[in-house]
Amino acid sequence: MNTLRLKYASLLSFALLLSAFSLHAQDVKKGKDLILKESLNDAKAFFKQQLTADPKNAATYQFYIGEVYYAQEKYDSAKLQYQEVMKLDEKEPLGYAGMGKVVIEKNPVEGQQNFEKAISLASKKNVDVYNVIAGYYINTNDKKNADKAIALLQAAIKNDPKNFYTNILLGDAYLVKNDGSYAASYFNNAANIEPNNPLTFWRKGNLYANARNYEEAIKSYKDGLAKDPEFGPLYREIGEIYYRSKQYKKAIENYQLYLGKIDNNDDAQFRYASFLYLTQDYKTALSIFDQLEAKKYNNPILYRLKSFCLYETGAYDKGLEYLNKFFATVEPKNILAVDYEYLAKFYLKKENDTLAIKNIEFATLRDSSKAILYNELGTYYFQKSNYDKAVDAYAKKTSKIKADDNDFLNVGKAYYFGKKYKQADSVFAFLTASRPTAYIGFLYRARSNAFLDPDYKTAQAKPYYEKVIELTSADEVKYKEQLIESYQYVATYYLYKKDKVNADIYWNKVLKLDPANKRAQDGLKVK
């Protein structure tokens, strides 16, 4: 489960206890639904309204407001709300449960004391406190402890076996332990208790997703939406599945639906921009990344993706600046091969081949398939007319990844333009053997052999030019230039052989394609 998924799962745990208070079940149902649907601002407004309308239950509503702040990661505000609960009712256990969550990160002893105090004050039938604390242990990334959560929830379920949310949380806890069988059992219990609750379909979908059965996962999420089309998080889950299966356009479509159902939040916007990057909508992604950065969104991956988008839109200096920010911010263990790949690309654009090579090597060490980057290095040298280095770069790629037709073409052209025609012909021979119906290999074999035989003594280029004619003459418009070159060579060959009849046949073929061709006009005048 990734970091964003953890945040969303944690958000759910706050909502799970909202309907558990028998005293205010109907009063808080709307607020509960708003939290579950991630409409946090609306949920906060609702609970504040209830606080004014029903002051005798102020402690309860203050706690819910604290939970909304906690879900929004506004921990100082959440702490103030939990403190207010304690002031209103020093024996209200949920105040201590909430306080435990906000202080445990900096002070584990104090946090644990608050949890213990909450449990000691809770009655056996009040399972809400157990749910809150268990939810913390299930969903908090660096304090995750599924066994502690299960122990609390098992104690709760003994006193209230029909509690829908306790069963959901037990399923979540077993998912953390990768125990799909037990997780499914508790999700099924929850489904039996509330068969129409979208949460059951959400959780069953997660089970399928963890098992990589994406088709069934999507079906389950859609079944949940059939129960409540406004349940936004289910669109997010569908988007995530499409993302995993690299169906990025569908991922974006569902994320747009998700964003339309929930409060605008930075995590969702960041994920959406990430999808936009993958679908190559770099400009739109950049606009979102810029907005997030202006809001000081704290995620180093923003620098990575913004850098990649800047590269793809041609802003190389700024892109390199952001990629360097990423390297300076992220832990070394989180640096990927693709990071070195883009760093290498930036340095090629900056014409620093030394640093480019260094980063290609780093990328290849992490992912051998990144040896394909040596082709980009070869192209860089080729464009600089440094053909020997281009050959070396292309050869480095083929030493790590099996050569393909494109490799034969690249190496052959580097030899050809480097005037090493014999080596070029040898390489293009591999290409023509591999692609006997593609004209390009025969064209370069023809050209290479024409340079090896400038006086037409052996006419060793002729059969290759004739092959080009055979493969391209059916489309004279598309292959006009290749045919003119081939016809000119064959016509010249016949001139050398003093065979004017055949020479004129080919000169006329040239003039058919290019009536102003001076070489053909002069060739026809030869007696």
C-alpha positions in Angstrom: 0.0 0.0 0.0 1.6 3.3 -1.1 1.8 6.5 0.9 -1.2 8.1 -0.7 -3.3 5.0 -0.2 -2.3 5.0 3.4 -3.6 8.6 3.8 -6.9 7.6 2.2 -7.2 4.5 4.3 -6.4 6.5 7.4 -9.1 9.0 6.5 -11.5 6.1 6.4 -10.6 5.0 9.9 -11.6 8.4 11.2 -15.0 8.0 9.6 -15.6 4.5 10.7 -16.5 5.5 14.3 -18.9 8.2 13.3 -22.0 6.1 13.2 -21.1 4.0 16.2 -22.4 6.4 18.8 -25.9 5.2 19.4 -26.8 8.5 21.1 -26.2 10.6 18.1 -26.3 8.1 15.2 -28.8 10.0 13.2 -27.4 13.4 14.1 -24.0 12.5 12.7 -24.9 10.4 9.7 -24.6 13.3 7.3 -21.2 14.2 8.7 -20.1 10.6 8.6 -21.1 10.3 4.9 -19.2 13.5 4.1 -16.0 12.2 5.7 -16.3 8.9 4.0 -16.7 10.7 0.7 -13.7 12.9 1.5 -15.8 16.1 1.6 -13.9 17.3 4.6 -14.7 21.0 4.5 -18.4 20.2 4.3 -18.0 17.7 7.1 -16.3 20.3 9.3 -19.0 22.9 8.6 -21.7 20.3 9.4 -20.2 19.4 12.8 -19.7 23.0 13.7 -23.3 23.6 12.9 -24.3 20.7 15.1 -22.1 22.1 17.9 -24.2 25.3 17.9 -27.5 23.5 17.5 -26.9 20.8 20.1 -24.5 22.2 22.8 -25.3 19.5 25.3 -23.4 17.0 23.1 -20.6 19.5 22.4 -17.8 17.1 23.4 -18.9 14.6 20.8 -19.0 17.2 18.0 -15.6 18.7 19.1 -14.1 15.3 18.7 -15.5 14.9 15.2 -14.1 18.3 14.2 -10.7 17.2 15.6 -10.9 14.1 13.4 -11.6 16.2 10.3 -8.5 18.3 11.1 -6.5 15.2 11.7 -7.6 13.8 8.3 -6.5 17.1 6.7 -3.1 16.7 8.4 -3.7 19.9 10.4 -2.4 18.3 13.6 -2.1 21.4 15.7 -5.8 22.2 15.0 -6.8 18.6 15.7 -4.9 18.8 19.0 -6.8 21.9 20.1 -10.1 20.2 19.4 -9.2 17.1 21.4 -8.1 19.3 24.3 -11.5 21.0 24.1 -13.1 17.6 24.4 -11.2 17.0 27.6 -12.2 20.4 29.0 -15.9 19.8 28.2 -15.8 16.2 29.6 -12.7 15.0 31.3 -14.1 11.4 31.3 -14.8 11.3 27.6 -12.5 8.5 26.3 -12.4 9.7 22.7 -10.7 12.9 23.7 -7.7 10.9 25.1 -7.8 8.6 22.0 -7.5 11.6 19.7 -4.8 13.2 21.9 -2.8 10.0 21.8 -2.7 10.1 18.0 -1.4 13.7 17.8 1.3 13.4 20.4 2.6 9.8 19.9 4.9 10.8 17.0 7.0 13.2 19.1 6.3 11.6 22.5 5.6 7.8 22.3 5.3 7.5 26.1 2.7 10.3 26.3 0.8 9.0 23.3 0.6 5.5 24.8 -0.5 6.8 28.1 -3.4 8.7 26.4 -4.4 5.5 24.6 -4.4 3.5 27.8 -6.4 6.3 29.6 -9.0 6.2 26.8 -9.4 2.4 27.0 -9.7 2.6 30.8 -12.5 5.1 30.6 -14.4 3.3 27.8 -17.3 1.0 28.7 -17.3 -2.5 27.3 -20.0 -1.5 24.8 -18.2 1.6 23.7 -16.1 0.1 20.9 -15.5 3.4 19.2 -12.3 4.0 21.3 -10.9 0.6 20.3 -11.7 1.5 16.6 -9.9 4.8 16.8 -6.7 3.5 18.3 -6.7 0.4 16.1 -7.2 2.6 13.1 -4.1 4.5 14.1 -2.0 1.3 14.3 -3.4 0.1 10.9 -2.9 3.2 8.9 0.0 5.2 10.3 2.9 4.5 8.1 5.9 4.4 10.4 3.9 3.2 13.5 2.0 0.5 11.7 1.3 -2.4 14.0 -1.4 -4.8 12.8 -1.0 -7.2 15.7 -1.8 -4.4 18.2 -4.8 -3.3 16.1 -6.1 -6.9 15.9 -5.8 -7.4 19.7 -7.8 -4.2 20.3 -10.4 -5.0 17.7 -10.9 -8.6 18.9 -11.6 -7.2 22.3 -14.1 -4.8 20.8 -15.9 -7.4 18.6 -16.5 -9.7 21.6 -18.6 -6.9 23.1 -20.2 -5.9 19.8 -19.9 -8.6 17.1 -22.4 -6.8 14.8 -20.4 -3.6 14.7 -19.9 -3.0 10.9 -16.9 -0.8 11.3 -15.0 -3.0 13.7 -15.3 -5.8 11.1 -14.1 -3.5 8.4 -11.1 -2.5 10.5 -10.3 -6.1 11.3 -10.3 -6.8 7.6 -8.0 -3.9 7.0 -5.6 -5.1 9.7 -5.3 -8.5 8.2 -4.7 -6.9 4.8 -1.7 -5.2 6.4 -0.5 -8.6 7.4 -1.1 -9.9 3.8 -3.6 -12.4 5.1 -6.3 -12.2 2.4 -8.3 -15.1 3.8 -8.9 -13.5 7.2 -9.4 -10.1 5.6 -12.1 -11.5 3.3 -13.8 -13.2 6.3 -14.2 -9.9 8.1 -15.2 -8.0 5.0 -17.9 -10.6 4.4 -19.1 -10.2 8.0 -19.4 -6.5 7.4 -21.3 -7.1 4.1 -23.8 -9.3 6.0 -24.4 -6.5 8.5 -24.8 -3.7 6.0 -25.1 -5.2 2.5 -25.6 -1.9 0.7 -22.8 0.0 2.2 -20.2 1.1 -0.4 -17.4 0.4 2.0 -17.9 -3.4 1.7 -17.4 -3.1 -2.1 -14.4 -0.8 -1.6 -12.7 -3.3 0.7 -13.5 -6.4 -1.4 -12.1 -4.4 -4.4 -8.9 -3.9 -2.5 -8.6 -7.6 -1.8 -8.8 -8.3 -5.6 -6.4 -5.5 -6.3 -3.8 -6.9 -3.9 -4.2 -10.2 -5.7 -3.7 -8.4 -9.0 -7.1 -9.5 -10.2 -7.8 -6.1 -11.6 -10.9 -7.0 -13.5 -12.7 -8.2 -10.4 -11.4 -5.2 -8.4 -12.9 -2.8 -10.9 -16.2 -4.7 -10.9 -16.4 -4.5 -7.1 -15.7 -0.8 -7.1 -18.3 -0.2 -9.7 -20.8 -2.3 -7.7 -20.1 0.1 -4.8 -20.8 3.1 -7.1 -24.1 1.5 -8.2 -25.1 1.7 -4.5 -23.9 5.3 -4.2 -22.7 7.1 -7.4 -21.5 10.0 -5.3 -19.0 7.9 -3.4 -15.9 9.6 -4.9 -13.1 7.4 -3.4 -14.3 4.5 -5.5 -13.5 6.4 -8.7 -10.0 7.0 -7.3 -9.5 3.3 -6.7 -10.6 2.5 -10.3 -8.2 5.2 -11.5 -5.4 3.5 -9.5 -6.2 0.1 -11.1 -6.0 1.6 -14.6 -2.8 3.3 -13.6 -1.3 0.0 -12.5 -2.3 -1.7 -15.8 -0.9 1.3 -17.7 -4.2 2.4 -19.1 -3.4 6.0 -18.3 -6.2 7.7 -20.2 -8.8 5.7 -18.3 -6.9 6.5 -15.1 -7.2 10.2 -15.8 -10.9 9.9 -16.6 -11.7 8.3 -13.3 -9.4 10.6 -11.4 -11.3 13.5 -12.9 -14.6 12.0 -11.7 -13.0 11.5 -8.2 -11.8 15.1 -8.1 -15.3 16.3 -9.0 -16.8 14.5 -6.0 -14.4 15.4 -3.2 -12.9 18.5 -1.6 -9.9 19.7 -3.6 -6.8 18.3 -1.9 -3.2 18.4 -2.7 -2.5 14.7 -2.7 -5.3 14.0 -5.2 -4.1 16.9 -7.4 -0.5 15.5 -7.3 -1.7 12.1 -8.3 -3.8 13.5 -11.1 -0.8 15.5 -12.4 1.3 12.3 -12.3 -1.2 10.6 -14.6 -1.1 13.6 -16.9 2.7 13.2 -17.1 2.3 9.6 -18.1 -0.2 10.4 -20.8 2.3 13.0 -22.1 0.1 16.0 -21.3 3.2 17.7 -19.9 2.0 21.3 -20.0 -1.2 20.6 -18.0 0.9 18.5 -15.5 3.4 21.3 -15.1 0.7 23.9 -14.3 -0.6 21.6 -11.5 3.0 21.0 -10.2 3.6 24.7 -10.2 0.5 25.3 -8.1 1.4 22.6 -5.6 5.0 23.9 -5.3 3.6 27.4 -4.6 1.6 25.9 -1.8 4.8 24.2 -0.5 3.5 20.7 -1.1 5.9 18.5 0.7 6.8 15.6 -1.6 10.2 15.4 -3.3 8.6 13.3 -6.1 7.1 16.6 -7.3 10.7 17.8 -8.2 11.2 14.6 -10.1 8.1 14.7 -12.2 8.3 18.5 -12.7 11.9 18.0 -14.0 10.7 15.3 -16.4 7.9 17.5 -17.7 10.3 20.4 -18.2 12.6 18.1 -20.2 9.8 17.0 -22.4 8.8 20.6 -23.1 12.3 21.7 -23.9 13.1 23.7 -20.7 16.4 21.9 -20.2 18.2 24.4 -17.9 15.2 24.7 -15.5 14.5 20.9 -15.7 18.1 20.1 -14.7 17.8 22.5 -11.8 14.7 20.7 -10.5 16.2 17.2 -11.0 19.2 18.4 -8.9 16.7 19.6 -6.3 15.2 16.1 -6.3 18.6 14.4 -5.8 19.4 16.8 -3.0 16.1 16.1 -1.2 15.3 12.5 -1.6 16.9 9.6 0.3 19.5 7.7 -1.9 17.5 4.5 -1.6 14.6 6.2 -3.4 16.6 7.2 -6.4 15.5 5.2 -9.5 17.1 4.3 -12.7 14.8 6.7 -14.5 16.2 9.6 -12.4 19.7 8.9 -13.7 18.2 8.4 -17.2 16.8 11.9 -17.3 20.0 13.3 -15.7 21.9 11.7 -18.6 19.5 13.2 -21.1 19.8 16.7 -19.6 23.6 16.5 -19.8 23.4 15.4 -23.4 21.3 18.5 -24.1 24.0 20.5 -22.2 26.6 18.9 -24.4 28.4 17.4 -21.4 29.0 13.9 -22.7 31.2 13.0 -19.7 28.5 13.5 -17.2 25.9 11.9 -19.5 28.0 8.7 -19.8 28.4 8.6 -16.0 24.7 8.8 -15.4 23.9 6.3 -18.2 26.2 3.9 -16.3 24.4 4.6 -13.0 21.0 4.1 -14.7 22.2 0.8 -16.3 23.5 -0.5 -13.0 20.0 -0.1 -11.5 18.1 -1.4 -14.6 20.0 -3.2 -17.3 17.3 -2.2 -19.9 18.4 1.4 -19.5 21.4 0.4 -21.7 19.1 1.6 -24.5 20.4 5.1 -23.5 23.7 4.4 -25.2 21.7 4.8 -28.5 20.9 8.4 -27.4 24.6 8.9 -26.7 25.4 7.4 -30.1 22.9 9.8 -31.8 24.5 12.7 -29.9 27.9 11.8 -31.3 26.4 11.2 -34.7 24.9 14.6 -34.9 28.3 16.0 -33.9 29.9 14.1 -36.8 32.0 12.1 -34.3 31.2 8.8 -36.0 33.8 6.7 -34.3 32.4 7.6 -30.9 28.9 7.0 -32.2 29.9 3.5 -33.2 31.4 2.9 -29.8 28.2 4.1 -28.1 26.0 1.9 -30.2 28.3 -1.1 -29.6 28.1 -0.5 -25.9 24.3 -0.8 -26.1 24.5 -4.1 -28.1 27.0 -5.5 -25.5 24.3 -5.3 -22.9 21.1 -5.7 -24.9 20.7 -8.0 -27.9 21.1 -6.1 -31.1 17.9 -5.4 -33.2 17.3 -4.0 -36.7 17.5 -0.5 -35.4 21.0 -1.2 -34.0 22.2 -2.5 -37.3 20.9 0.7 -39.0 22.5 3.0 -36.4 25.9 1.3 -36.5 25.9 0.9 -40.2 25.1 4.6 -40.8 27.8 5.7 -38.3 30.3 3.6 -40.3 29.0 4.9 -43.6 29.1 8.6 -42.7 32.5 8.0 -41.1 33.6 6.8 -44.6 34.3 3.2 -43.4 32.3 1.7 -46.2 33.5 -1.9 -45.9 32.5 -2.1 -42.3 29.2 -0.3 -43.1 28.4 -2.9 -45.8 29.1 -5.7 -43.4 26.7 -4.3 -40.9 24.0 -3.5 -43.5 24.3 -7.1 -44.6 22.9 -8.2 -41.3 20.0 -5.7 -41.7 19.1 -7.0 -45.1 19.2 -10.6 -43.9 16.9 -9.6 -41.0 14.5 -7.4 -43.0 14.6 -8.6 -46.6 11.5 -6.7 -47.6 12.8 -3.3 -46.2 14.5 -1.1 -48.7 16.7 0.9 -46.3 19.4 -1.8 -45.7 19.7 -2.4 -49.4 20.0 1.3 -50.1 22.9 1.7 -47.7 24.6 -1.4 -49.0 24.3 0.1 -52.5 25.7 3.4 -51.4 28.6 1.8 -49.4 29.5 -0.4 -52.4 29.3 2.5 -54.8 32.0 4.2 -52.8 34.0 1.0 -52.7 33.8 0.8 -56.5 33.9 4.5 -57.7 34.9 3.5 -61.3 32.1 0.9 -61.8 34.8 -1.8 -62.3 32.8 -4.4 -60.5 29.4 -2.7 -60.4 29.1 -4.3 -56.9 26.5 -1.7 -55.9 24.2 -2.6 -58.9 22.3 -5.6 -57.4 21.5 -3.6 -54.3 20.2 -0.6 -56.2 18.1 -3.0 -58.3 16.7 -4.4 -55.1 15.8 -1.0 -53.9 13.9 -0.4 -57.2 12.1 -3.8 -56.8 11.0 -2.9 -53.3 10.0 0.8 -53.9 8.8 1.2 -57.5 5.2 0.4 -56.6 4.9 3.8 -54.9 6.9 6.3 -57.0 5.5 9.3 -55.0 6.6 8.0 -51.6 10.0 6.7 -52.7 10.8 9.3 -55.4 14.2 10.2 -54.1 15.3 6.6 -53.5 14.2 5.6 -57.0 15.9 8.6 -58.7 19.2 7.7 -56.9 18.8 4.0 -57.9 17.9 4.7 -61.6 20.8 7.2 -61.9 23.3 4.6 -60.7 22.0 1.9 -63.0 21.9 4.3 -66.0 25.5 5.4 -65.3 26.6 1.7 -65.0 25.2 1.1 -68.5 27.0 4.2 -69.8 30.3 2.7 -68.5 29.4 -0.5 -70.4 28.6 1.6 -73.5 25.1 0.2 -73.5 23.1 3.3 -74.5 19.8 1.5 -75.0 19.6 0.4 -71.4 21.2 3.6 -70.1 18.5 5.7 -71.9 15.8 3.4 -70.4 16.9 4.4 -66.9 17.6 8.1 -67.7 14.0 8.3 -68.9 12.8 6.7 -65.7 14.6 9.5 -63.9 13.1 12.2 -66.0 9.6 10.7 -65.5 10.1 11.4 -61.8 12.1 14.6 -62.1 11.7 16.3 -65.6 14.3 18.9 -64.7 17.0 16.5 -63.7 20.2 17.8 -65.4 22.1 14.6 -65.0 19.5 12.6 -66.8 19.2 15.2 -69.6 23.0 15.2 -70.1 23.0 11.4 -70.0 20.5 11.1 -72.9 22.8 13.4 -75.0 25.7 10.9 -74.7 26.3 9.2 -78.1 
